[in-house]
Amino acid sequence: MFVRLESPLPQLPRWLGTALRYRFGKTVDGRFHGISYFIVDGEIEAALLALLPDALQPRFICSYMVANHHDIPPHIDNGIQVSINCYVVTADATTSFYRFRQPRPAVEHLDNNDAGTAAGLYRREDLDVVASFHAQPQELWVLDVTQPHDVVSAPGQGAREAYCLQSRTVAFAQLLGYAQRSGGDSAVQA
C-alpha cells in the first residue's frame, strides 16, 4: 500500500507554476475543493525523475499536487497505478488506506474533474482501514493508488502539497520488485 523511501533530495521549494494538468473535486460557492495537479518541469522535474532507474523514467509524469480541503474522501486515483510523493507542506494530514467490506461498494461519481473520466468517491462506512501514515515535509512515499485511500487533516491547517511522480503503466508491486532487482544509484530501492 505504501513504503517510505530515504530521500536523497535537497529541500524542495513549493511549486509556483500555474499550468494545471488535471484536478478532482467539487466547486462550492465558486471555490474549488479537492486535489489539483500542476505541471512541473525544468530542474525540479529532472531531480525527481532521477530518483527512478533510467529505464522507468519515461513511464512517469511529474506533477505538483495541492489538496486544498481538510477531508479528501476515500478514492482511487484515475488510471494511475503508482505515485511517489515528495511532501513539501503536509498540513499535519494523515493518509489512510482501506479495503472494501463488500465487493461492489456504493460510489459517488464526480463529473467535475479535468481528467476526462468520472472520478469516484467511496463512503467510509463501506470500508475498513488497513494502514495509515503521517508524512513529514521532504519525505518520499511510494503509494499504491489503485487502493482506496483518503487524506484527512484538521480544519484550518491549509493545503497539503507534494511533488508527485505518477505512472499509468508501472504498478506498485512492479516498481518495488524492480527496485529489489536493480540496486544502483536511484532512490527507488528496497
C-alpha positions in Angstrom: 0.0 0.0 0.0 2.8 2.4 0.8 6.5 2.5 1.5 8.7 5.3 2.9 11.9 5.9 1.0 15.1 7.6 2.2 15.3 10.9 0.5 18.5 11.9 -1.3 16.9 15.2 -2.4 17.8 18.6 -1.1 14.9 20.5 0.4 12.4 21.3 -2.4 10.6 24.6 -2.6 6.9 25.0 -3.2 6.0 24.9 -6.9 4.7 28.3 -8.1 3.7 27.2 -11.6 0.1 27.6 -12.6 -0.2 25.2 -15.6 -3.0 22.8 -14.5 -2.6 19.2 -15.5 -5.9 18.0 -14.0 -8.0 18.2 -10.9 -10.7 16.3 -9.0 -13.2 17.8 -6.6 -16.2 20.0 -6.3 -16.8 23.7 -6.7 -18.9 25.1 -3.9 -19.9 28.8 -3.8 -17.4 29.5 -6.6 -14.4 27.9 -4.8 -12.8 24.6 -5.9 -12.4 22.0 -3.1 -10.3 19.0 -3.9 -7.0 17.9 -5.4 -5.2 19.8 -8.2 -2.2 18.6 -10.1 0.1 21.2 -11.8 2.7 20.5 -14.5 6.3 20.5 -13.2 9.3 21.0 -15.5 12.9 22.1 -15.5 15.4 21.3 -12.8 12.9 20.1 -10.2 11.4 17.6 -12.7 14.8 16.3 -13.7 15.8 15.9 -10.0 12.7 14.0 -9.2 12.9 11.7 -12.3 16.5 10.9 -11.3 15.0 9.1 -8.3 13.9 6.4 -10.7 16.0 3.9 -12.6 16.8 5.2 -16.1 14.5 2.5 -17.7 11.5 3.7 -15.8 11.8 7.4 -16.1 9.9 7.7 -19.4 6.9 5.9 -17.8 6.3 8.6 -15.2 5.0 12.1 -15.2 5.9 14.8 -12.7 3.2 17.0 -11.1 2.7 19.2 -8.1 -0.3 18.2 -6.0 -2.3 20.6 -3.9 -5.1 19.2 -1.8 -6.9 22.3 -0.6 -9.6 20.6 1.6 -9.1 19.1 5.0 -11.1 16.0 4.1 -10.3 14.3 0.8 -12.7 11.3 0.9 -11.7 7.7 0.1 -11.0 7.4 -3.6 -8.9 5.5 -6.1 -6.7 7.7 -8.4 -8.0 7.8 -12.0 -5.9 5.5 -14.1 -2.7 6.0 -12.0 -1.1 2.8 -10.8 1.6 4.2 -8.5 2.6 7.6 -7.1 5.9 8.6 -5.5 5.1 11.7 -3.4 7.7 14.1 -2.0 5.8 16.1 0.6 6.5 19.9 0.8 3.7 21.0 3.0 1.9 18.3 5.0 -0.9 20.3 6.7 -0.5 17.7 9.6 -2.6 15.3 7.5 -2.9 11.6 7.7 -3.3 9.3 4.6 -5.3 6.1 5.3 -5.6 3.1 3.0 -8.7 0.9 3.0 -10.2 -2.4 1.8 -13.7 -2.8 0.7 -16.1 -4.5 3.1 -18.2 -5.7 0.1 -17.4 -6.5 -3.5 -19.3 -3.6 -5.0 -19.4 -0.6 -2.7 -21.5 2.5 -3.4 -19.6 5.2 -5.2 -20.3 8.8 -5.8 -19.1 9.9 -9.2 -17.6 13.3 -9.7 -18.3 14.8 -13.0 -16.4 17.9 -12.1 -12.8 17.0 -12.9 -10.3 17.8 -15.7 -9.0 14.3 -16.4 -11.8 13.3 -18.8 -13.2 10.5 -16.7 -15.6 10.4 -13.8 -13.7 10.1 -10.5 -15.3 8.1 -7.8 -15.6 8.6 -4.0 -16.3 5.9 -1.6 -18.2 6.0 1.7 -16.1 5.3 4.8 -18.8 3.1 6.2 -18.3 0.7 3.3 -14.5 0.4 4.0 -12.1 -0.9 6.7 -8.9 0.9 7.5 -5.9 -1.2 6.6 -3.0 1.2 7.3 -2.2 4.9 7.7 0.8 7.2 7.6 1.6 10.7 8.7 4.1 12.3 6.3 6.6 14.9 7.2 7.9 17.7 4.9 10.6 16.4 2.5 9.7 12.7 3.0 9.3 10.4 0.0 6.5 7.9 0.0 5.6 5.3 -2.7 1.8 4.8 -2.8 -0.4 2.1 -4.4 -3.1 4.5 -5.5 -5.2 1.7 -7.0 -6.3 1.0 -3.5 -8.9 3.2 -1.8 -7.3 6.0 0.3 -8.1 9.3 1.8 -6.3 12.4 3.2 -7.6 14.0 6.4 -6.3 16.9 8.4 -7.8 19.2 11.0 -9.8 22.1 9.5 -7.8 25.3 9.1 -4.4 23.5 8.5 -4.2 24.8 5.0 -3.4 22.8 1.8 -1.3 19.6 1.6 1.3 19.9 -1.1 3.7 17.4 -2.7 5.6 16.7 -5.8 4.3 13.5 -7.4 5.9 11.1 -9.9 2.9 9.1 -11.3 2.7 6.2 -13.7 -0.2 4.7 -15.6 1.9 1.7 -16.7 4.1 0.8 -13.7 2.3 -0.9 -10.8 3.2 -0.5 -7.1 4.5 -4.1 -6.8 6.3 -3.9 -10.1 8.1 -0.8 -9.0 9.1 -2.3 -5.7 10.2 -5.6 -7.5 12.2 -3.6 -10.0 13.9 -1.8 -7.1 14.8 -5.0 -5.4 16.3 -6.5 -8.6 18.2 -3.4 -9.8 20.1 -1.7 -7.0 22.1 1.2 -8.4 22.0 4.9 -7.7 18.3 5.6 -7.8 16.3 6.3 -4.6 13.7 3.7 -5.5 15.5 0.7 -4.0 14.4 -1.9 -1.4 
